[in-house]
Amino acid sequence: MKNKASLIFNFQKGVVALILVAVTILGGVNITYSQKPQITAEAAILIDAQTGNVLFEKNAGKKMYPASTTKIMTALVALDAVKNEEISLAQPLTLSDGAYKTLDPDGSSIALKVGEAMTLEGLLQGLLIASGNDAAMTIAEGIAGTSEQFVARMNEKAAALGLKDTHFVNPHGLHHAEHFTTARDMAKLAQEAMKNDIFRQIVECAHIYLPATNMSDQRYFINTNNLVSRMRYPYYFYEKATGIKTGSTDQAGYCLVSSAEDRGKSVIAVVFNAEDISVSHNESKAVLEHGLADFTLKTLAKRDDIFGEVKVKQAADGTDHILLSAAANLDALFPNGGDLDKIEVECEIPEKVYAPITAGQIIGKAKFLYEGKEVGQVELCSTVEIKRHFLGFFATFGEWLWSFRLIKFIVYTALALVFAFVALVVIGFSRAIKKSKRKKRRMNRYNPPRY
């Protein structure tokens, strides 16, 4: 009986296994395993594109040479100039003889000629899709006057983004010992760049036609990032990929900054110093898939969710407290099967606020912690509009005046003197009453003589 039962059990196991294999082959169920990817590249990182949370890393803080992934910053600084109305995308820029002479003839280019004019939009496409070093130099000189001044802007932007381990020397990424970054910094940079719609539209293109110029016919280029294009190496293509940028030099090895989206989930990966192009692409694909398959998107806050209240002063209608709600939705990726009960919320709300207050005015923020680490934060705003009391100015002036120690000393001293005077008056009055009562009692006890 025991052997028979064992045979039946093994048969059932075999049937179940066959069914699972068949279903997987037919595509009806996507079976995934929460196993970290095995990375041979020297450094790598995976982040949640929405929150910046690190989902996977290897040597993410190690100093590395970025090669042409530098052009992410070049494009971002150029797009900042467009946003600030220093320049328009339609503005033609010209490759100078000096810039041309600094370029490595064996480096990647879009074959610009000295004196050839191309719009900034075309140059950005040539920069990010074809990885043109000549496009990078033309953009730098066209916007800042010299490449050195443009690089200064790049480093200022890096500092503003908190990229503490990044330093640029040129706008294209050709090797220089003092031109470096880290996988962690590059992921932060890519996250910021992907917030720009123009940047996103360019880096997700599989190929591009650049219009004819004053010195050239129309040009055609295939994206060097094979995750988004089947046209050069179709076996590297990844249907969920949305960008971003490749790079390679002898010193940097093969580098790839990439991004992918699936069912609301969005991730960014960086792979630095891979052995060859196949490793950089395949390992990037593995890291991206790890983020999309082994993590679940969870909503931490919805817009208008209430997170607390704050005391209000000087309100015209006498309101003394207002509620604070989330200013936006907040979603974050968590490991499949993670214990979400461990999520804690810490609110940073001031002790009080002063009218007037507008609806939607940012007043505080809520931080979300998972196993002691911050996984996201959302700003908290007022849910109502509060008008200021007509005497609010005088109340504010009074509070300002009261903040000085001398004023407090004078007031407290005056009050002490007043209380002392009142006490003396009360004591004196009390004594007078007692004296009067004693005199009256004596008078009542006095019996005049009779004659």
Steps between C-alpha positions, in 0.01 A plus 500: 500500500782735590673447164171539317425828675851622419452415130168688490655803669795507259263464205295796621817708541602415146162598359508834682853569374398422141200731526717783633754454222226494237332811636830683515582412140158610384545832677193470722695556826821690556685311773769714661745445780622761748867439433755779465671516160858378470706795374854474364530870416712693749217718628123500472189641662123479462265768635129566515462781244218659700657514846870444433504208744785256437369153409834337414863610495855384449791737568252784447721753681825409323662768283454408132556656158163573336610525134211623282238462772640847582272626221199456728629799697592687182143465378351592837703821525402589143132439577533718809619779270191444283278512807664824613445644151872549435458310176229325300497150353475658154819707547771389254847444649828463311797269555813710541845414367640506854240253626552274201876479564447379859298196392637149468468404131413145607233614745128484433357789300215612276756616239458872546725725290668817619257783431200269471189628678244270664211583731535431869222244471688312228821517700328357810370212290845441356647524852270247668414261217823489298725607791666773293803657668488776239139567598607529864769759424269700273232512770753600767653787304167612356339538842782609730754650258774251586502135598672594828215731598246235406683237707486740794123495460508122494685489830267760652204286398667194650543685829137618493383139455715379788740300281785516750727251323475642149730736310495587130784627285336494156147477352547173307666254739829427324743373760659730755631395840297776674180422310313251720176406672340204679218267408294653782553857381430405140170337600396823677597699191301271272199524732510879474550495122204267445272760660557713189252415223736602218778282638263203539369533146851496356655212697213259431536539120630195316639710216497855368520698176685829546389761247730639231724792597690772316782249435343153505207294383264322738674268746371171644610346831404193704493532877819366657281371786393165359246445778267739315590400144490175302677652202862421584499213750142373535594243767574781751159661454285529814135582437459679834804728454444878475861628470766628577871520397805289419869575540834331448871577510802282566520627856124503576415170337144459371244708689124521473247713683156358432137530602187290470129516583228240548149525650569822683842392625801700385869420566842633403817290479868584463765249394861624492815338362353189345729275298329554167180628342314172553575505875398864541166438323416157637586591858309827470201303376532256793518783753201679348295180495588439863344835588186446296440135585614464861354820643141611554368852468332616820312823561636682804285810469215626288440864430272650768574225756506671842826469694458744786403849608670823598412789728397822323540852635340829393216339303216738413228246576655378823626170354763359734604179313507381138547153354801413282472262205737340252578738213548214250480125455800300615576146381811295575639159408532233771637144479236243417373358827647783707337572835328831433386519861855617571436827316506791744400863443683796650340841451694826511241766583573842655356582841289782352434697182364850443213612281456576215524143368403387151345164418781272383773700676789272596543494877677174591598158373452134583787249480444128450746259659541130423723301734652827620580637153316781326314371194312813405361831610207718407432868563206590722276792411210696642153368414330840537550872449533714812476878492692720740333692783502878445701540821746235390771754425495633854500146639801414285678819609425416861642148464808640330547752777451230764784297347757743648637412844520865607131551433418189700722622786333841504150351487570240767667764721204736458256222579702407808490863617128520435439178691722626784311830512165322496622265773613795712166676448311184589716444807462863608127495438473173693693645792283811499185292512637291785599815689157646444335185625714495813412864571134428453515205734667717764233759457229241541655377824528853649239575775484867594456583874149574641431803713 
